[in-house]
Amino acid sequence: MKLVNELFFSLIFFIIVSACSQNQEMQTQSVPIKIGFLGPLTGSQAVYGQWGREGVEFANASNIKIIYEDSQCDPKVGLSAFTKLTELDNVDGIISSDCSSPTIAYGTVAQQKSIPVIVVAANSPIISNIGDFVFRIRYSSEQDGKALADFANKQGWKNLAILYQDNDAGRGYAAETKKNYQGTIVAEENYVLASASDVRVQLAKIQTRNPDVLVVLSQGDDGAVILKQIKEAGIKSPLLTSGTAFPQSTIAAAGASAEGLYTTVGMYESDQWQKGSEFKEKFNEQTGKNGAYFVALGYDAANLFSQIATTCGKDKTCIRTQLANTKLYEGASGEITFDEKGELITGSLRMRQWRNGSWNVVS
């Protein structure tokens, strides 16, 4: 009888433990995790936040709840919005489709609080060293700046001038371009966002140096204005820039002033990635819009959090570990593998040129 009782209670215990385990697993899979979205949804840089949001919404992941906040591309506003998301909304992770300065500000706090962050837009090299809870799924200004310098070197351009936006992203681009360029930097000028409507003084200084090539590093709506002012200034030097800093909307706004512009280009933008081409077609069919690179990045960030949530639920450390272990993930934007610093490991960037209303890959 004693043996029967022991077996009976053992069986009951096993059933209870199994039921609890199954219930916990069901809760992990069924309870949506909260993800905060931070990006400029208003202002001159709003296109980056809006694109990221479009991608997140297009992912339509049912097991994550997205809470959107407008950083206005401002570190103070972004940090305040981050505090609201983490202390009032209790989010389990952050998607940052933001400028570099606010991303650095709240990314540093996120690291301190052990909150996982996926960076969609910011490209400053500073982000690489924030910590192990911050991951970037786009190529950085280090990779971009090196590609620009390498192209200038291969073209045999001996004298280079740089015009860049004086913020974390612009300074990062400029530093990497200068570090890898083998010729002489004959002029280096910058501007602040508020003065983007008029850089004629800087351009006049550059023109006196007669550079073989001019590298222009800007973001958002000011790019088209700068291209027009370069043409008005009579500068004939070839123009180089980052493909993500001068998206197609900027090229369209610049009109004839964009003719001949060289930009870096990754697999997604050059249609070398089949899943990217399929995403663009699907996105266009359902929205009537072209799927910009940052739309695909927002889409991938949401899907990464969604996929990991099925395993980790709200466990932030587990989410971080799963992100760190991401290998060869086939996203819409490209293949995603993170290095030890949470940076995207990517193939070499190529160069393309805008000619007669279309892009031509030149290297």
KAJO-V485165 format. One record per residue. N is the residue number from 1. RES is the residue in one small letter. PHI is phi in radians with two decimals (999 if undefined). Layout:
# KAJO-V485165
N/RES/PHI
N/RES/PHI
This chain:
# KAJO-V485165
1/m/999
2/k/-1.05
3/l/-1.12
4/v/-1.10
5/n/-1.08
6/e/-1.11
7/l/-1.12
8/f/-1.11
9/f/-1.19
10/s/-1.12
11/l/-1.14
12/i/-1.07
13/f/-1.08
14/f/-1.09
15/i/-1.12
16/i/-1.13
17/v/-1.09
18/s/-1.11
19/a/-1.12
20/c/-1.12
21/s/-1.11
22/q/-1.15
23/n/-1.15
24/q/-1.14
25/e/-1.14
26/m/-1.12
27/q/-1.14
28/t/-1.03
29/q/-1.48
30/s/-1.81
31/v/-1.45
32/p/-1.09
33/i/-1.54
34/k/-1.69
35/i/-2.12
36/g/-1.50
37/f/-1.96
38/l/-2.17
39/g/-3.11
40/p/-1.30
41/l/-1.77
42/t/-2.40
43/g/1.65
44/s/-1.21
45/q/-1.79
46/a/-1.07
47/v/-1.02
48/y/-1.22
49/g/-1.22
50/q/-1.15
51/w/-1.07
52/g/-1.05
53/r/-1.12
54/e/-1.02
55/g/-1.17
56/v/-1.07
57/e/-1.17
58/f/-1.21
59/a/-1.11
60/n/0.88
61/a/-1.37
62/s/-1.31
63/n/-1.69
64/i/-2.28
65/k/-1.87
66/i/-1.70
67/i/-2.03
68/y/-1.66
69/e/-2.40
70/d/-1.64
71/s/-1.49
72/q/1.02
73/c/1.06
74/d/-2.12
75/p/-1.00
76/k/-1.19
77/v/-1.13
78/g/-1.10
79/l/-1.17
80/s/-1.13
81/a/-1.15
82/f/-1.08
83/t/-1.07
84/k/-1.09
85/l/-1.12
86/t/-1.52
87/e/-1.70
88/l/-1.73
89/d/-1.52
90/n/0.93
91/v/-1.22
92/d/-1.76
93/g/-3.00
94/i/-2.28
95/i/-1.84
96/s/-1.87
97/s/-1.87
98/d/-2.29
99/c/-1.24
100/s/-1.17
101/s/-1.05
102/p/-1.15
103/t/-1.08
104/i/-1.12
105/a/-1.08
106/y/-1.47
107/g/-1.13
108/t/-1.12
109/v/-1.23
110/a/-1.04
111/q/-1.09
112/q/-1.10
113/k/-1.64
114/s/1.05
115/i/-1.92
116/p/-1.16
117/v/-2.24
118/i/-1.89
119/v/-1.59
120/v/-1.76
121/a/-2.03
122/a/-1.10
123/n/-2.20
124/s/-1.05
125/p/-1.13
126/i/-1.06
127/i/-1.07
128/s/-1.02
129/n/-1.91
130/i/-1.17
131/g/2.67
132/d/-1.48
133/f/-1.79
134/v/-2.02
135/f/-2.21
136/r/-2.09
137/i/-1.80
138/r/-2.05
139/y/-1.27
140/s/-1.61
141/s/-1.17
142/e/-1.08
143/q/-1.17
144/d/-1.15
145/g/-1.08
146/k/-1.12
147/a/-1.10
148/l/-1.12
149/a/-1.15
150/d/-1.06
151/f/-1.16
152/a/-1.08
153/n/-1.09
154/k/-1.16
155/q/-1.38
156/g/1.36
157/w/-1.35
158/k/-1.51
159/n/-2.18
160/l/-2.20
161/a/-2.04
162/i/-2.24
163/l/-2.16
164/y/-2.41
165/q/-1.29
166/d/-1.44
167/n/-2.53
168/d/-1.04
169/a/-1.18
170/g/-1.08
171/r/-1.14
172/g/-1.13
173/y/-0.99
174/a/-1.06
175/a/-1.08
176/e/-1.23
177/t/-1.12
178/k/-1.14
179/k/-1.10
180/n/-1.75
181/y/-1.40
182/q/-1.69
183/g/-1.62
184/t/-1.89
185/i/-1.46
186/v/-1.61
187/a/-2.75
188/e/-2.47
189/e/-2.21
190/n/-2.37
191/y/-2.59
192/v/-1.70
193/l/-0.99
194/a/-1.12
195/s/-1.80
196/a/-1.09
197/s/-1.28
198/d/-2.63
199/v/-2.04
200/r/-1.14
201/v/-1.14
202/q/-1.09
203/l/-1.17
204/a/-1.11
205/k/-1.12
206/i/-1.12
207/q/-1.08
208/t/-1.17
209/r/-1.57
210/n/0.82
211/p/-1.24
212/d/-1.24
213/v/-2.67
214/l/-2.07
215/v/-1.69
216/v/-1.96
217/l/-2.15
218/s/-2.43
219/q/-2.49
220/g/1.28
221/d/-1.16
222/d/-1.22
223/g/-1.03
224/a/-1.14
225/v/-1.08
226/i/-1.14
227/l/-1.04
228/k/-1.15
229/q/-1.22
230/i/-1.09
231/k/-1.16
232/e/-1.10
233/a/-1.31
234/g/1.39
235/i/-1.31
236/k/-1.76
237/s/-1.09
238/p/-1.00
239/l/-1.93
240/l/-2.09
241/t/-2.77
242/s/-1.41
243/g/-1.12
244/t/-1.41
245/a/-1.33
246/f/-2.11
247/p/-1.19
248/q/-1.07
249/s/-1.12
250/t/-1.22
251/i/-1.06
252/a/-1.10
253/a/-1.18
254/a/-1.32
255/g/1.09
256/a/-1.12
257/s/-1.19
258/a/-1.52
259/e/-1.01
260/g/1.52
261/l/-1.11
262/y/-1.77
263/t/-2.38
264/t/-1.22
265/v/-2.65
266/g/-1.70
267/m/-1.10
268/y/-1.14
269/e/-1.21
270/s/-1.63
271/d/1.03
272/q/-1.65
273/w/-2.02
274/q/-1.04
275/k/-1.12
276/g/-1.18
277/s/-1.11
278/e/-1.15
279/f/-1.12
280/k/-1.01
281/e/-1.12
282/k/-1.15
283/f/-1.12
284/n/-1.15
285/e/-1.09
286/q/-1.57
287/t/-2.09
288/g/1.35
289/k/-1.98
290/n/-1.43
291/g/-1.44
292/a/-1.09
293/y/-0.94
294/f/-1.27
295/v/-1.14
296/a/-1.10
297/l/-1.15
298/g/-1.08
299/y/-1.05
300/d/-1.16
301/a/-1.07
302/a/-1.11
303/n/-1.21
304/l/-1.11
305/f/-1.08
306/s/-1.09
307/q/-1.11
308/i/-1.23
309/a/-1.07
310/t/-1.15
311/t/-1.70
312/c/-1.75
313/g/1.03
314/k/-1.68
315/d/-1.31
316/k/-1.14
317/t/-1.17
318/c/-1.11
319/i/-1.06
320/r/-1.03
321/t/-1.10
322/q/-1.16
323/l/-1.11
324/a/-1.07
325/n/-1.56
326/t/-1.11
327/k/-2.32
328/l/0.96
329/y/-1.25
330/e/-1.57
331/g/-1.60
332/a/-1.19
333/s/-1.40
334/g/2.58
335/e/-1.44
336/i/-1.98
337/t/-2.40
338/f/-1.74
339/d/-1.51
340/e/-1.17
341/k/-1.77
342/g/1.38
343/e/-1.62
344/l/-1.17
345/i/-1.53
346/t/-2.27
347/g/-1.24
348/s/-1.13
349/l/-1.34
350/r/-1.89
351/m/-2.08
352/r/-2.35
353/q/-2.28
354/w/-1.53
355/r/-2.37
356/n/0.91
357/g/1.43
358/s/-2.64
359/w/-1.63
360/n/-2.26
361/v/-1.22
362/v/-2.01
363/s/-2.74
